[in-house]
Amino acid sequence: MPALVDRLAALREEGGRAVVFTVLEGEHAGRKLLVVEDGETIGDAPSALLAMADDVLRGGRNRLLELDDARVFAEWYGPPPRLFVYGAVDTAEALCRAAGLLGWRTIVADARARFATPERIPSADELVVAWPDEALARVRPDHQTAVVVLTHDDKFDEPALVGALATDAFYIGALGSRRNQERRRERLLEAGVGEEQLARISGPCGLDVGADTQEETAVSILAEILAVRAGRAGGPLQDSARRIHAEVEAAT
């Protein structure tokens, strides 16, 4: 389908997102349907697949679906996910370096210009010197953005978290001890943040892998981010009853 291929090429240039459904078997085998994030469609695969498009787009990965007893491959297209870190500390550099290996785009912001420098954070794709509200307005986290707050300073942490909660970021994490997290939680409640919103914050962020160094902490945080993005619990694979890779899901 030349029109579908041409539209995908244009989306790549625009940095847009889309999913291409390909029916693998049954009477509609070989048919395709392109669904762009704004709702535009091209193709002749069953329109029932439209109901799965938003879920696949937000998941940010290819999936194998089942529609009327026939398997359908959902192929995700879009720019790489983004990691937005507020707080240009040593862990921010470790996070950017590790996320870069995954192909993610990394952005680090801090109101302190002496911290947010290429010399301190050489692995960041972008550095922003701004207070949290201004930085968030510039970055505009969406459903393919993970936000991690690292400053350990209430005047930065709290507005950064409140601002992040107002976005569609798929992950919001905050570094700090459990005691600091509880104190921060009380302050956020006093600031009017509801319990349901607070539940979106992973704090202390990261998986329990016994991290000690900055690099190990970065791996711990990124592992949790990946698990959240994939809808997984993040435990040992040997304890999981789910398939390691692709799963067949019913289209509804």
C-alpha positions as CSV (number, residue, x, y, z in Angstrom):
1,M,0.0,0.0,0.0
2,P,2.0,3.0,-1.3
3,A,-0.2,5.5,0.6
4,L,0.5,3.8,3.9
5,V,4.2,3.6,3.3
6,D,4.3,7.3,2.2
7,R,2.4,8.3,5.3
8,L,4.8,6.4,7.6
9,A,7.7,8.1,6.0
10,A,6.1,11.5,6.6
11,L,5.4,10.6,10.2
12,R,9.1,9.7,10.7
13,E,10.1,13.2,9.5
14,E,7.4,14.8,11.7
15,G,8.2,12.8,14.8
16,G,4.7,11.5,14.9
17,R,3.3,8.3,16.3
18,A,1.3,5.5,14.7
19,V,0.5,1.8,14.8
20,V,0.2,-0.5,11.8
21,F,-2.1,-3.5,12.2
22,T,-1.4,-6.5,10.0
23,V,-3.8,-9.4,9.9
24,L,-1.8,-12.6,9.9
25,E,-4.4,-15.2,9.2
26,G,-8.1,-15.8,8.4
27,E,-10.2,-14.2,5.7
28,H,-8.6,-10.8,6.1
29,A,-5.0,-12.1,6.1
30,G,-2.5,-9.6,4.7
31,R,-4.7,-6.6,5.2
32,K,-3.3,-3.6,7.0
33,L,-4.6,-0.6,8.9
34,L,-2.5,2.4,9.8
35,V,-3.8,4.4,12.7
36,V,-2.1,7.8,13.4
37,E,-2.2,9.2,17.0
38,D,-4.5,12.0,15.8
39,G,-7.0,9.5,14.6
40,E,-6.1,9.4,10.9
41,T,-6.5,6.0,9.3
42,I,-5.2,4.3,6.1
43,G,-5.9,0.7,5.1
44,D,-8.5,-2.0,4.8
45,A,-8.0,-4.2,7.9
46,P,-11.1,-4.6,10.1
47,S,-12.2,-1.4,11.8
48,A,-12.6,-3.2,15.1
49,L,-8.8,-2.8,15.5
50,L,-9.3,0.9,16.1
51,A,-10.4,0.1,19.6
52,M,-6.9,-1.2,20.4
53,A,-5.0,1.6,18.8
54,D,-4.8,4.0,21.7
55,D,-3.6,1.2,24.0
56,V,-0.9,0.1,21.6
57,L,0.2,3.7,21.1
58,R,0.5,4.3,24.8
59,G,2.3,1.1,25.3
60,G,5.0,2.1,22.9
61,R,5.9,-1.4,21.7
62,N,4.9,-4.0,19.1
63,R,2.2,-6.5,20.2
64,L,0.5,-9.6,19.0
65,L,-3.3,-9.4,19.2
66,E,-6.2,-11.7,18.6
67,L,-9.3,-10.6,16.8
68,D,-12.1,-13.0,16.0
69,D,-9.8,-16.0,16.4
70,A,-7.2,-14.5,14.1
71,R,-3.9,-13.1,15.1
72,V,-3.0,-9.5,14.3
73,F,0.5,-8.0,14.5
74,A,0.5,-4.4,15.9
75,E,3.6,-2.6,14.9
76,W,4.4,0.7,16.8
77,Y,6.0,3.6,15.1
78,G,7.3,6.8,16.7
79,P,10.3,8.6,18.1
80,P,12.2,7.1,21.0
81,P,10.8,7.5,24.6
82,R,12.1,10.4,26.6
83,L,13.6,10.5,30.1
84,F,13.2,13.9,31.8
85,V,15.3,14.3,34.9
86,Y,15.0,17.3,37.2
87,G,18.1,17.7,39.3
88,A,21.5,17.8,37.6
89,V,23.2,15.6,40.2
90,D,25.6,12.7,39.7
91,T,22.8,10.2,39.4
92,A,21.4,12.2,36.5
93,E,24.5,11.7,34.5
94,A,24.4,7.9,35.3
95,L,20.7,7.8,34.2
96,C,21.4,9.6,31.0
97,R,24.3,7.4,30.1
98,A,22.3,4.2,30.7
99,A,19.2,5.5,29.0
100,G,21.3,6.4,26.0
101,L,22.2,2.8,25.6
102,L,18.5,2.1,25.2
103,G,18.2,4.7,22.5
104,W,16.1,7.0,24.6
105,R,16.2,10.8,24.4
106,T,17.4,12.3,27.7
107,I,16.7,15.8,29.1
108,V,18.1,17.1,32.4
109,A,16.9,20.4,34.0
110,D,17.9,22.3,37.0
111,A,17.5,25.9,38.2
112,R,21.1,26.0,39.2
113,A,23.1,26.9,36.1
114,R,26.4,25.8,37.7
115,F,25.0,22.2,37.9
116,A,23.3,21.9,34.5
117,T,26.4,22.0,32.4
118,P,27.8,19.7,29.6
119,E,30.9,19.1,31.7
120,R,28.8,17.7,34.6
121,I,26.1,15.9,32.5
122,P,27.8,15.1,29.2
123,S,25.4,12.3,28.4
124,A,22.2,14.4,28.3
125,D,20.8,15.1,24.9
126,E,19.4,18.4,26.2
127,L,20.1,20.6,29.2
128,V,17.6,23.1,30.6
129,V,18.4,25.8,33.1
130,A,15.0,26.6,34.6
131,W,12.7,26.2,37.6
132,P,10.5,23.1,37.6
133,D,7.3,24.8,36.2
134,E,9.2,26.4,33.4
135,A,11.2,23.3,32.6
136,L,8.0,21.2,32.5
137,A,6.3,23.7,30.2
138,R,9.2,23.5,27.8
139,V,9.5,19.7,27.8
140,R,5.8,18.9,28.0
141,P,6.0,15.3,29.2
142,D,3.6,13.0,27.4
143,H,2.6,9.3,27.6
144,Q,6.0,8.3,26.2
145,T,8.0,10.3,28.8
146,A,9.4,9.2,32.2
147,V,10.0,11.8,34.8
148,V,12.6,11.4,37.6
149,V,13.1,14.0,40.3
150,L,16.5,13.9,42.0
151,T,17.1,17.2,43.8
152,H,16.6,16.3,47.4
153,D,15.4,19.9,48.0
154,D,11.8,20.8,48.7
155,K,11.8,24.0,46.8
156,F,12.6,22.0,43.7
157,D,11.2,18.6,44.4
158,E,7.6,19.6,45.3
159,P,6.9,21.9,42.3
160,A,8.6,19.4,40.0
161,L,6.3,16.5,41.3
162,V,3.2,18.6,41.3
163,G,3.9,19.7,37.8
164,A,4.7,16.2,36.6
165,L,1.4,14.9,38.0
166,A,-0.4,17.4,35.8
167,T,1.1,15.8,32.7
168,D,0.5,12.4,31.0
169,A,4.0,11.1,31.9
170,F,3.8,7.3,32.1
171,Y,6.3,7.2,35.0
172,I,7.0,9.7,37.8
173,G,9.8,8.8,40.2
174,A,11.5,10.6,43.2
175,L,14.7,9.7,44.8
176,G,15.1,9.7,48.6
177,S,14.8,7.7,51.8
178,R,11.5,6.3,52.9
179,R,11.5,8.9,55.7
180,N,11.9,11.7,53.2
181,Q,9.3,10.2,51.0
182,E,6.8,10.2,53.8
183,R,7.6,13.8,54.7
184,R,7.2,14.8,51.1
185,R,3.9,13.0,50.9
186,E,2.5,15.0,53.8
187,R,3.6,18.2,52.2
188,L,2.1,17.3,48.8
189,L,-1.2,16.4,50.6
190,E,-1.2,19.8,52.2
191,A,-0.6,21.3,48.8
192,G,-3.8,19.8,47.6
193,V,-2.5,16.7,45.8
194,G,-5.0,13.8,46.1
195,E,-4.3,10.3,47.2
196,E,-5.0,8.9,43.7
197,Q,-2.5,11.3,42.2
198,L,0.1,10.5,44.9
199,A,-0.2,6.8,43.9
200,R,1.4,7.7,40.6
201,I,4.7,8.7,42.3
202,S,7.3,5.9,42.6
203,G,9.2,6.9,45.7
204,P,11.7,5.7,46.6
205,C,12.1,5.1,42.9
206,G,13.8,2.0,41.5
207,L,13.7,-1.7,42.0
208,D,15.2,-3.4,45.0
209,V,18.4,-4.7,43.5
210,G,20.7,-3.6,46.4
211,A,22.0,-0.6,44.4
212,D,25.0,1.1,46.0
213,T,26.8,3.2,43.3
214,Q,25.3,5.9,41.1
215,E,25.5,3.6,38.2
216,E,23.7,0.8,40.0
217,T,21.1,3.3,41.2
218,A,20.5,4.3,37.6
219,V,20.1,0.7,36.5
220,S,17.6,0.2,39.4
221,I,15.5,3.2,38.3
222,L,15.6,2.4,34.6
223,A,14.6,-1.2,35.3
224,E,11.5,0.1,37.1
225,I,10.7,2.5,34.3
226,L,10.9,-0.3,31.8
227,A,8.7,-2.6,33.9
228,V,6.1,0.2,34.3
229,R,6.1,0.9,30.5
230,A,5.7,-2.8,29.8
231,G,3.0,-3.3,32.4
232,R,5.1,-5.8,34.3
233,A,5.8,-6.2,38.1
234,G,9.6,-6.2,37.7
235,G,10.2,-9.4,39.7
236,P,12.4,-12.3,38.8
237,L,11.5,-14.0,35.5
238,Q,11.7,-17.4,37.2
239,D,8.8,-16.3,39.4
240,S,6.6,-15.0,36.6
241,A,3.9,-17.1,34.9
242,R,3.8,-14.7,32.0
243,R,5.6,-15.1,28.7
244,I,9.0,-13.4,28.6
245,H,8.4,-11.7,25.3
246,A,5.3,-11.2,23.1
247,E,1.9,-12.2,24.3
248,V,-1.3,-12.6,22.4
249,E,-4.0,-10.3,23.6
250,A,-7.7,-10.1,22.7
251,A,-8.8,-7.1,20.9
252,T,-11.9,-5.6,22.5
